[in-house]
Amino acid sequence: MLLDRVKPLDAILATAEKKSLKRTLGWFQLMLFGIGCVIGTGIFVLTAAGAQKAGPGLMLAFAIAGFVCIIAALCYAEIAAMIPVAGSAYTYSYATMGEFLAWTVGWALIMEYAIAAAAVSVGWSGYFSGTFLNELLGVTLPPWLAAGPLALGGAPGGLINLPALLIALLVTGLLIVGTSESAKVNAILVAIKVTALTAFVALTLTSPEFDAERFNPFLPAGIFGGWGTGVGAVGAAATIFFAYVGFDAVSTAAEETKDPQKNVPIGLVGSLLFCTVFYILVAAGAVGTIGGQPIMGPNGVPFPAGSEELARQCATYAADQLPLVCSNEALAHVLRQIGWSGIGNLLGIAAFLALPSVILVLIFGQTRIFFVMARDGLLPEKLSTVHPKYKTPHIVTMMTGGAVALGAAFFPVGKLADISNAGTLYAFMMVAIALLVLRRRDPERKRAFRVPMAWIIAPLTIAGCVFLFLNLPIDAMLFLPGWGVLGIIVYFLYSRGSSHLGRGIVEVVDDVAGEETQIPIHPPAD
């Protein structure tokens, strides 16, 4: 049977119960944690790509993406409170729907984290080249070193995005030698990000340059741009969904939350609502001051973000007249255009300083999924080898970092974000399905947090994820099943025969307690 291998939930919970985490977090701490996790990557990096897809309708796109994230977050919270161990959606799927579907989720997460890290690397490159080198040092990087090849959507004459390549390799090196984020440093970076964006909102919304006429037409490409085009407000929502990724870190704190039934939904929904309103205000300030209308093709449809055609059109503008949709550092560019060059440069520096920490977290997350799958026997156990000196999974970290660096060097940020979102949406959908399976199969199991109206919220999450997936560009939609087919081949050629669960051993490794539980079971008949 293909769906026969389900990892016993009791084995997973046996490890989780040894943690004895103290419940100290209230709703306000959860909200702050959520805001810090979410705000950063997407809003700095994808504002221009979203505006090219939706124009001023970018504001509506943020609302659509935020709604899907809120209902998905509730599903995550219930299962994370029940299964608070490493592996995220992969582990949840393993405990509910079996090894094969868990493999597909883990395989998608490997892709999601790596490509997301590449997207952030490209976004960081824009701020590094524009703010740090050009504005502060007066150095202009040659176009062929600042973007990938033209055919892949880079600037005219682009060959390789060298800064993106180097930052990905640098972060990988730091992870190999065991450098990790300090909580205090991370808190400072969060404060810098939020302060910079608050200043942006205040300066743009009160600027004399702000003109409500810039919002007309509000939806130049419509709400739905057409299947497979990735444009329109919904197409932009599918892209800027990337700006909300990170909220699942909040759901994993359910075990450490006082009165989780009340505080978890307040923390999750509150932080996501705050971020959604914040994002809408940032979009309004950007569009209202310098305009955000997309550059249209001859057929009346916006040129695809990151495309060769758009790059050629953007190359015809003078630097001081560059539209929002053409900028590699959109928010800093807006402030410079309205006379706040100094503040714009500070905002660029904030992104320059903060985004490498996001790359670090994403590469770490990918290696953690890879590591857990290798420990389960689904990938070669050699990949989970720990470096004798640095005590880090150096082999899988080097593999991941190399893939991230290559993606960052040759692909534009919009395409990378779309592909990453495809994997994210699949994982979120599977978490919602896992919630329904657990509600039906194990209704009496203790739940620190229960999703209200689960039989409405979970199907809404599934529908929302499918809806956004179908509004991604066709190449991003096709990448996920293509990657999935490759994964299925690997599963049947190697993973199914090497699986620990298939050989009769359950091994649970918890990332907090550092403890291991081995429970022998009878292997299911193939």
C-alpha positions in Angstrom: 0.0 0.0 0.0 1.3 3.4 -1.0 -0.1 5.3 2.0 0.5 2.6 4.6 3.5 3.9 6.4 2.3 6.4 9.1 4.8 7.3 11.8 3.1 6.7 15.2 2.0 10.0 16.8 2.6 8.6 20.2 6.3 8.0 19.4 6.6 11.7 18.4 4.8 13.0 21.4 6.8 10.8 23.7 9.8 12.9 22.8 7.9 16.2 22.9 6.6 15.6 26.4 10.2 15.4 27.7 10.8 19.0 26.9 8.8 20.4 29.9 8.7 23.9 28.4 7.5 26.6 30.7 4.5 28.6 29.5 5.6 32.2 29.7 4.4 33.9 26.6 1.3 36.1 26.4 -0.5 37.4 23.3 1.5 40.6 23.1 4.9 38.7 23.1 3.5 36.4 20.4 2.4 39.4 18.3 5.8 41.0 18.6 7.5 37.7 17.7 5.2 37.3 14.7 5.8 40.9 13.4 9.5 40.3 13.7 9.4 37.0 11.8 7.2 38.3 9.0 8.2 41.9 8.2 11.4 42.1 6.2 12.1 40.1 3.1 9.0 40.5 0.8 8.2 44.1 1.5 11.8 45.2 0.8 12.3 42.9 -2.2 9.0 42.3 -4.0 7.2 45.7 -4.0 8.4 46.5 -7.5 7.5 43.0 -8.9 4.0 43.2 -7.2 3.3 46.6 -8.7 4.3 45.4 -12.2 1.7 42.7 -11.8 -1.2 44.7 -10.2 -0.4 48.4 -10.3 -2.0 50.2 -7.4 -4.0 47.0 -6.9 -0.9 45.8 -5.0 -2.8 47.1 -1.9 -5.6 44.6 -2.6 -3.0 41.9 -3.3 -1.5 42.3 0.2 -5.0 41.9 1.7 -5.7 38.7 -0.3 -2.4 37.1 0.6 -2.8 38.1 4.2 -6.2 36.5 4.5 -4.9 33.2 3.2 -2.0 33.3 5.6 -4.2 34.1 8.6 -6.4 31.0 8.1 -3.3 28.8 7.3 -1.7 30.1 10.5 -4.5 28.8 12.6 -4.2 25.3 11.1 -0.4 25.4 11.8 -1.0 26.5 15.4 -3.2 23.5 16.3 -0.8 20.9 14.9 2.3 22.6 16.1 0.9 22.6 19.6 0.2 18.8 19.3 3.5 17.9 17.5 6.1 20.4 18.7 9.2 18.7 17.2 11.5 19.3 14.2 10.4 18.9 10.7 7.5 21.3 10.4 4.9 20.2 7.8 7.0 17.2 6.8 6.7 15.7 10.3 3.0 16.6 10.6 2.3 14.8 7.3 4.3 11.8 8.4 2.2 11.4 11.5 -1.1 11.7 9.7 -1.0 10.9 6.0 1.9 8.5 5.8 5.4 8.4 4.5 4.8 8.9 0.7 2.8 12.2 1.1 5.3 13.3 3.9 8.1 12.7 1.4 6.3 15.0 -1.2 5.9 17.7 1.4 9.5 17.4 2.6 10.7 17.4 -1.0 8.6 20.6 -1.7 10.0 22.2 1.5 13.6 21.5 0.4 12.8 23.4 -2.8 10.9 26.2 -1.0 13.6 27.1 1.5 16.5 27.0 -1.0 14.7 29.1 -3.7 13.4 31.5 -1.1 17.0 32.0 0.2 18.1 32.6 -3.4 15.3 35.2 -3.9 16.4 37.1 -0.7 20.0 37.0 -1.9 18.9 38.7 -5.2 16.9 41.2 -3.2 19.9 41.9 -1.0 22.1 42.4 -4.1 19.8 45.2 -5.3 20.3 47.2 -2.0 24.0 46.4 -1.9 24.6 47.6 -5.5 22.2 50.6 -5.3 22.5 51.9 -1.8 25.9 50.7 -0.4 28.1 50.8 -3.5 26.4 53.5 -5.7 24.9 56.0 -3.2 27.4 55.7 -0.4 30.7 54.8 -2.0 30.0 56.2 -5.5 30.9 52.9 -7.1 28.8 51.5 -10.0 29.0 47.8 -10.5 29.1 46.8 -14.2 25.7 45.7 -15.4 27.1 42.3 -16.4 28.1 41.6 -12.8 24.9 43.0 -11.2 22.2 40.7 -12.7 21.7 37.4 -14.4 21.5 36.8 -18.1 19.0 38.9 -20.1 17.1 35.7 -21.2 16.4 35.0 -17.5 15.2 38.5 -16.8 18.3 40.4 -15.7 19.3 43.9 -16.7 20.5 44.4 -20.3 24.0 43.0 -20.6 23.7 41.0 -17.4 25.8 37.9 -17.1 25.9 37.0 -13.4 24.6 38.5 -10.2 27.9 38.5 -8.3 26.8 40.1 -5.0 23.9 37.6 -4.7 26.2 34.7 -5.4 28.8 35.9 -2.8 26.3 36.7 0.0 24.8 33.2 -0.4 28.2 31.6 -0.2 29.2 33.8 2.8 26.1 32.8 4.8 26.7 29.2 3.9 30.2 29.4 5.3 28.9 31.0 8.5 26.4 28.1 8.9 29.1 25.5 8.4 31.3 26.9 11.1 28.4 27.1 13.4 27.7 30.9 13.5 24.1 31.4 14.5 22.0 34.5 15.2 22.1 36.1 18.6 18.6 36.8 20.0 19.8 40.3 20.9 21.2 41.0 17.4 18.1 39.7 15.8 15.9 42.0 18.0 18.0 45.0 16.9 17.6 44.0 13.3 13.8 43.7 13.8 13.8 47.2 15.4 15.8 48.6 12.4 13.4 47.1 9.9 10.2 48.3 11.6 11.6 51.7 12.2 12.7 52.1 8.6 9.4 51.1 7.3 7.5 53.3 9.7 9.6 56.2 8.6 8.8 55.3 5.0 5.1 55.3 5.6 5.2 58.6 7.5 7.3 60.4 4.9 5.4 59.2 1.8 1.8 59.5 3.1 2.5 63.1 4.2 4.6 64.1 1.2 3.5 67.0 -1.0 4.2 64.6 -3.9 1.4 62.3 -2.8 -1.4 62.4 -5.3 -4.5 60.3 -5.2 -4.7 60.5 -9.1 -1.7 58.1 -9.2 -4.1 55.3 -8.0 -6.2 55.6 -11.2 -6.7 53.1 -12.7 -6.5 51.0 -9.5 -6.6 47.7 -11.3 -5.0 48.2 -14.7 -4.6 44.4 -15.2 -7.9 43.6 -13.5 -8.4 41.4 -10.4 -7.7 38.2 -12.4 -5.1 38.6 -15.1 -5.8 35.3 -16.7 -4.8 31.7 -15.9 -1.1 31.2 -16.0 -0.2 34.9 -16.6 0.6 35.7 -12.9 -0.7 39.3 -13.3 -3.6 41.1 -11.9 -4.3 41.6 -8.1 -4.6 37.9 -7.5 -1.5 37.1 -9.5 0.4 39.8 -7.4 -1.1 38.2 -4.3 0.4 34.8 -5.3 3.8 36.5 -5.7 3.8 38.7 -2.5 2.6 35.8 -0.5 6.3 35.5 0.0 6.2 38.6 2.1 4.3 36.7 4.8 6.3 33.5 5.0 7.8 33.1 8.5 4.6 33.2 10.6 4.8 29.4 11.1 7.6 30.2 13.6 4.9 31.8 15.8 2.7 28.6 15.7 5.6 26.6 17.0 5.6 28.7 20.2 2.1 27.4 21.2 3.7 25.0 23.7 5.3 27.9 25.6 2.2 30.1 25.6 0.0 30.9 28.6 -3.7 30.2 27.9 -2.9 29.1 24.3 -6.6 28.7 23.4 -7.0 32.5 23.7 -3.4 33.9 23.2 -2.3 31.9 20.1 -5.1 33.1 17.8 -4.7 36.6 19.1 -0.9 36.5 18.5 -1.2 34.9 15.1 -4.1 36.8 13.7 -3.0 40.1 15.4 0.6 39.9 14.0 -0.6 39.1 10.5 -3.3 41.8 10.5 -0.7 44.3 11.7 1.7 43.2 8.9 -1.1 43.3 6.3 -2.1 46.9 7.3 1.5 47.9 7.4 2.2 46.4 3.9 -0.9 48.2 2.5 0.3 51.5 3.9 3.8 51.0 2.4 2.2 50.2 -1.0 0.0 53.2 -0.7 2.9 55.5 0.1 5.0 54.1 -2.8 2.2 54.4 -5.4 0.9 57.7 -4.2 4.2 59.5 -4.4 5.9 58.2 -7.6 3.2 56.1 -9.2 3.0 52.3 -9.5 1.4 51.7 -12.9 2.8 48.6 -14.6 4.6 48.9 -18.0 2.2 47.4 -20.5 2.9 45.2 -23.4 1.4 45.7 -26.9 -1.5 43.5 -26.0 -2.5 45.6 -23.0 -1.2 43.0 -20.5 1.8 44.0 -18.2 5.1 42.7 -19.2 6.0 39.8 -16.9 8.0 40.9 -13.9 11.7 39.9 -14.4 11.2 39.4 -18.1 13.5 40.4 -20.9 10.9 42.7 -22.4 10.5 44.6 -19.1 14.2 44.9 -18.7 14.5 46.5 -22.1 11.7 49.0 -21.4 13.2 49.9 -18.0 16.6 50.6 -19.7 15.0 53.4 -21.7 14.4 55.5 -18.5 16.9 57.9 -17.0 18.0 57.0 -13.5 16.1 59.9 -11.8 12.9 59.0 -13.7 13.0 55.3 -13.2 9.5 53.9 -12.5 8.7 52.0 -9.3 8.3 48.7 -11.2 11.9 49.0 -12.5 13.7 49.5 -9.3 15.9 46.8 -7.6 15.6 48.7 -4.3 12.0 49.9 -4.6 11.5 51.6 -1.2 14.8 53.4 -1.0 14.2 54.5 -4.6 10.9 56.0 -3.7 12.3 58.2 -0.9 15.1 59.4 -3.2 12.6 60.4 -5.8 10.6 62.6 -3.4 13.7 64.4 -2.0 14.6 62.2 1.0 17.8 60.7 -0.3 19.4 60.5 3.1 16.5 58.6 4.7 16.2 56.5 1.5 19.9 55.5 1.9 19.3 54.6 5.6 16.3 52.4 4.6 18.6 50.8 2.0 21.2 50.2 4.7 18.5 48.7 6.9 17.7 46.2 4.2 21.4 45.6 3.5 22.0 44.8 7.2 18.8 42.8 7.9 18.4 40.6 4.8 21.5 38.4 5.3 20.0 37.2 8.6 16.9 36.1 6.7 19.1 34.2 4.2 20.7 32.5 7.1 17.4 31.4 8.6 16.1 30.1 5.3 19.2 28.1 4.5 19.2 26.8 8.1 15.5 25.8 7.7 16.2 23.9 4.5 19.1 22.0 6.0 17.0 21.1 9.0 14.3 19.5 6.8 17.0 17.8 4.7 18.7 16.6 8.0 15.5 15.2 9.5 14.6 13.4 6.2 18.1 11.9 6.2 17.7 10.8 9.8 14.5 9.1 8.8 16.4 7.2 6.1 14.6 8.8 3.3 17.8 10.4 2.1 21.3 9.0 2.4 22.3 9.1 6.0 25.7 10.4 4.9 24.0 13.7 4.4 23.2 14.0 8.1 26.9 13.6 9.0 28.0 16.2 11.6 31.3 18.0 11.1 33.8 16.7 13.8 35.0 20.2 14.7 32.0 22.5 14.0 29.2 20.1 15.0 27.1 21.2 12.0 25.6 19.1 9.2 28.3 20.4 6.8 27.6 18.2 3.8 24.0 19.1 3.4 24.8 22.8 4.2 27.3 22.9 1.4 24.9 21.3 -1.0 22.2 23.7 -0.1 24.4 26.8 -0.2 25.8 25.8 -3.6 22.2 25.5 -5.0 21.1 28.8 -3.4 24.2 30.6 -4.8 23.6 29.3 -8.4 19.9 30.3 -8.3 20.7 33.7 -6.9 23.4 34.3 -9.6 21.3 33.6 -12.6 17.6 34.1 -11.8 15.5 37.3 -11.1 13.9 37.8 -7.7 10.3 37.7 -9.0 10.6 34.3 -10.7 12.4 32.8 -7.6 9.7 34.1 -5.3 6.9 32.6 -7.5 8.6 29.2 -7.5 9.2 29.3 -3.8 5.6 30.2 -3.2 4.4 27.1 -5.2 6.2 24.9 -2.6 5.0 26.9 0.3 1.3 26.8 -0.8 1.5 23.0 -1.2 3.0 22.6 2.3 0.3 24.9 3.8 -2.4 22.9 2.0 -1.1 19.6 3.4 -1.1 21.0 6.9 -4.7 21.9 6.6 -5.5 18.4 5.3 -3.5 16.9 8.2 -5.6 19.0 10.6 -8.8 17.5 9.2 -7.3 14.0 9.3 -6.3 14.3 13.0 -9.7 15.8 13.9 -11.4 12.7 12.4 -8.9 10.0 13.4 -7.9 11.2 16.8 -10.6 13.6 18.1 -9.8 13.0 21.8 -6.1 13.8 21.6 -5.1 16.7 23.9 -4.8 20.0 22.0 -3.4 23.0 23.6 -5.0 25.1 20.9 -8.0 24.2 18.8 -8.9 25.9 15.6 -12.4 27.5 15.9 -14.8 26.2 13.2 -12.0 23.9 11.9 -14.3 22.3 9.3 -14.7 25.7 7.7 -11.3 27.2 8.3 -9.3 24.1 7.1 -11.2 23.7 3.8 -11.0 27.5 3.3 -7.2 27.2 3.7 -7.0 24.4 1.2 -9.1 26.4 -1.3 -7.1 29.6 -0.7 -3.8 27.8 -1.3 -5.1 26.2 -4.5 -6.5 29.5 -5.7 -3.2 31.4 -5.3 -1.3 28.5 -6.8 -3.4 28.6 -9.9 -2.7 32.4 -10.2 1.1 32.0 -10.3 2.8 32.3 -13.7 2.6 29.1 -15.7 6.4 28.4 -15.4 6.2 28.5 -11.6 3.1 26.3 -11.6 4.9 23.7 -13.7 8.1 23.8 -11.7 6.5 22.2 -8.6 5.0 19.1 -10.4 8.3 18.8 -12.3 10.3 18.9 -9.1 7.7 16.5 -7.6 8.1 13.9 -10.4 11.9 14.0 -9.7 11.1 13.5 -6.0 8.8 10.5 -6.7 11.5 8.9 -8.8 14.0 9.3 -5.9 11.5 8.0 -3.5 10.8 4.7 -5.3 14.4 4.2 -6.4 16.0 4.8 -3.0 13.9 6.3 -0.2 11.1 3.7 0.2 13.6 0.8 0.5 15.9 2.7 2.9 13.2 4.2 5.1 13.7 3.5 8.8 10.0 3.2 9.3 9.8 0.7 6.5 12.5 -1.3 8.2 10.6 -1.3 11.5 12.3 1.5 13.5 10.9 4.8 14.6 13.5 7.4 15.5 12.4 10.8 16.8 15.0 13.5 17.3 13.8 16.7 19.0 15.5 19.9 18.1 14.9 21.5 21.5 15.6 18.7 24.0 18.2 17.0 21.9 16.7 13.7 22.9 16.1 10.6 20.8 13.4 8.0 21.1 13.6 4.6 19.3 10.6 2.4 19.2 10.8 -0.9 17.3 7.7 -1.7 15.2 6.7 -4.3 12.8 7.4 -3.1 9.3 4.3 -2.8 7.1 4.0 -5.1 4.2 4.9 -3.4 0.9 
